[in-house]
Amino acid sequence: MMRNSWRSSIALLVLTLAVTRVSAQVGDSGITVDATAPTRPFPHFWERMFGSGRAALTLRESYREDLRAVRSVTAVAYIRFHGIFHDELGVYTEGPKGEPIFNFSYVDQVYDGLLANGVRPLVELSFMPRQLARRDIRQSFWYRPVVSPPKDYGRWDALITAFARHLLERYGIDEVSRWYFEVWNEPNLDFWAGQPKQSTYWTLYDHTARALKAVDARLRVGGPATAQAAWVPAFIQHCRENRVPVDFISTHVYGDDTAENIFGSAEPVARDRMVCRAVQKVHAEIQASPLPSLPLIWTEFNASFANHPQVTDAPYMGPWLAEMVRQCDGLVQDMSYWTFSDVFEEGGVVKTPFYGGFGLLAAGGIPKPAFNAFALLHQLGEQRFPADAEGALLTRRGDGALVLAIWNYTEIGSTAKPRKVVLTLKNSAARTASVQSLDAEHGNVHPAYERMGSPRYPTQRQLTELRTAAAVPLPVARPLEAGALTLEIPPDGLVLVTIAATRSDRK
């Protein structure tokens, strides 16, 4: 379902940020960075996990090519997807006398493929094998997953036990103990047909978590994997009161979810604020719970839960993603962007490269602006200057270089204006800066696609041309005149400024 969103107007902005050893001050003339100011750790929580469609898709070469492309520009370490127990993988059937039959042949190919490409699974334990289901209740996705509770929890426990034992036999506990096991997907929506939803999900979770831990206590299990940041306090309370194992909390939200569904409020929350407002809510709920040290893993997020081309296919994603990183820093262990690839079939077979798909790469391996946004933000340093400023992330790399992301977020439908920023550097001998830009004219494949007539089925030659056109231009060297650099950032623009440390800076 598509939802209309409103945009707040972004006027011409001149921002001053002074980072000193003592404090930070915000004025109205530019950004002033003291290269010797103290910093704090800045883990790259936004780029270590990514989502994708369903398990069977991982067997396709196009999926694996996209994974390799994303791995080349991010720090991706985990991949999550639906449907490891979907019937197309043949994991569970029953014999002539009704006896369970397990088959992990395709499971092995799925996980072997991930590991061969340098990533591990965040295992979403879903959906229900048809012959194990109490009823044949299907969710509406094109591949029609069964979302019923099991007809026999003894048989479900046996499946989980056999699955976990097989993984340990094949990969070893030292490897599998580094994976995550998440119980189901969004049980508060139509992905779970148990009634009442919450209490029947508790039953599913309890059986699953205990079966996993009975195989080996080092296996990491969590939930509730809800949509709309739901159920977390009740889930933690349930686990604590019933002594059910839980190693992490997971939940989801999207930029166009409503405040009513997330916060129970009619207050409008803009798309660039919704995700981290929800993360902050859940972070606070964990802190106030009986288990305040539980890690928070946000296993789905994006700017939109619908196919919205002017959002997920557009340069808009650069500033949106940067703003999400700025706001969510310090509130979450990891966040899994949904999804890294448009090798994806929830709505059916992809019919055209650009339709507002969730992926960083369109069909044919064409990088979208969102792919380039991740590539730029990957270059941010591992330390962040603690001063907060709208529309900027100020970091320092281990080699002493300053890496600054500055953007011009423009809400959809608003009046678009450029943003002017004067960047001034203090306590550094640097004389030049390296500048990379992502906007409508840089790192945006759409003009090239439109010039070739927007082909529904690009030829191999056209795909090569589109991939070339999609690339972010190489960095441009700009002089620092009296230690200053003026930037004019167009609407929906993201700029990465890198200032290498000089020898005198390292002393």
Stockholm file with secondary structure:
# STOCKHOLM 1.0

chainA/1-507         MMRNSWRSSIALLVLTLAVTRVSAQVGDSGITVDATAPTRPFPHFWERMFGSGRAALTLRESYREDLRAVRSVTAVAYIRFHGIFHDELGVYTEGPKGEPIFNFSYVDQVYDGLLANGVRPLVELSFMPRQLARRDIRQSFWYRPVVSPPKDYGRWDALITAFARHLLERYGIDEVSRWYFEVWNEPNLDFWAGQPKQSTYWTLYDHTARALKAVDARLRVGGPATAQAAWVPAFIQHCRENRVPVDFISTHVYGDDTAENIFGSAEPVARDRMVCRAVQKVHAEIQASPLPSLPLIWTEFNASFANHPQVTDAPYMGPWLAEMVRQCDGLVQDMSYWTFSDVFEEGGVVKTPFYGGFGLLAAGGIPKPAFNAFALLHQLGEQRFPADAEGALLTRRGDGALVLAIWNYTEIGSTAKPRKVVLTLKNSAARTASVQSLDAEHGNVHPAYERMGSPRYPTQRQLTELRTAAAVPLPVARPLEAGALTLEIPPDGLVLVTIAATRSDRK
#=GR chainA/1-507 SS CCCCCCCCCCCCCCCEEEECSSCEEEESSCEEEETTSCCEECCCTTSSEEEEEEGGGGGSHHHHHHHHHHHHHSCCCEEEEECTTSGGGTCEEECTTSCEEECCHHHHHHHHHHHHTTCEEEEEECCCCGGGBSSCCBCSSTTCCBCCCBSCHHHHHHHHHHHHHHHHHHHCHHHHTTSEEEECSCTTTTTCCCSSHHHHHHHHHHHHHHHHHHHCTTSCEEEEEESTTCSHHHHHHHHHHHTCCCCEEEEEEETTSCHHHHHSCCCCCCHHHHHHHHHHHHHHHHHTSSCTTCCEEEEEEESCSSCCHHHHTSTTHHHHHHHHHHHHTTSCSEEEESCSBSCCCTTSSCCSSCSCCSCSEETTTEECHHHHHHHHHHTSCSEECSCCCTTEEEEECTTSCEEEEEEECCCTTSCCCCEEEEEEEESCCCCEEEEEEEBTTBSCCHHHHHHTTCCSSCCHHHHHHHHHHHSCCCCEEEECBTTEEEEEECTTEEEEEEECCCHHHHC
#=GC SS_cons         CCCCCCCCCCCCCCCEEEECSSCEEEESSCEEEETTSCCEECCCTTSSEEEEEEGGGGGSHHHHHHHHHHHHHSCCCEEEEECTTSGGGTCEEECTTSCEEECCHHHHHHHHHHHHTTCEEEEEECCCCGGGBSSCCBCSSTTCCBCCCBSCHHHHHHHHHHHHHHHHHHHCHHHHTTSEEEECSCTTTTTCCCSSHHHHHHHHHHHHHHHHHHHCTTSCEEEEEESTTCSHHHHHHHHHHHTCCCCEEEEEEETTSCHHHHHSCCCCCCHHHHHHHHHHHHHHHHHTSSCTTCCEEEEEEESCSSCCHHHHTSTTHHHHHHHHHHHHTTSCSEEEESCSBSCCCTTSSCCSSCSCCSCSEETTTEECHHHHHHHHHHTSCSEECSCCCTTEEEEECTTSCEEEEEEECCCTTSCCCCEEEEEEEESCCCCEEEEEEEBTTBSCCHHHHHHTTCCSSCCHHHHHHHHHHHSCCCCEEEECBTTEEEEEECTTEEEEEEECCCHHHHC
//
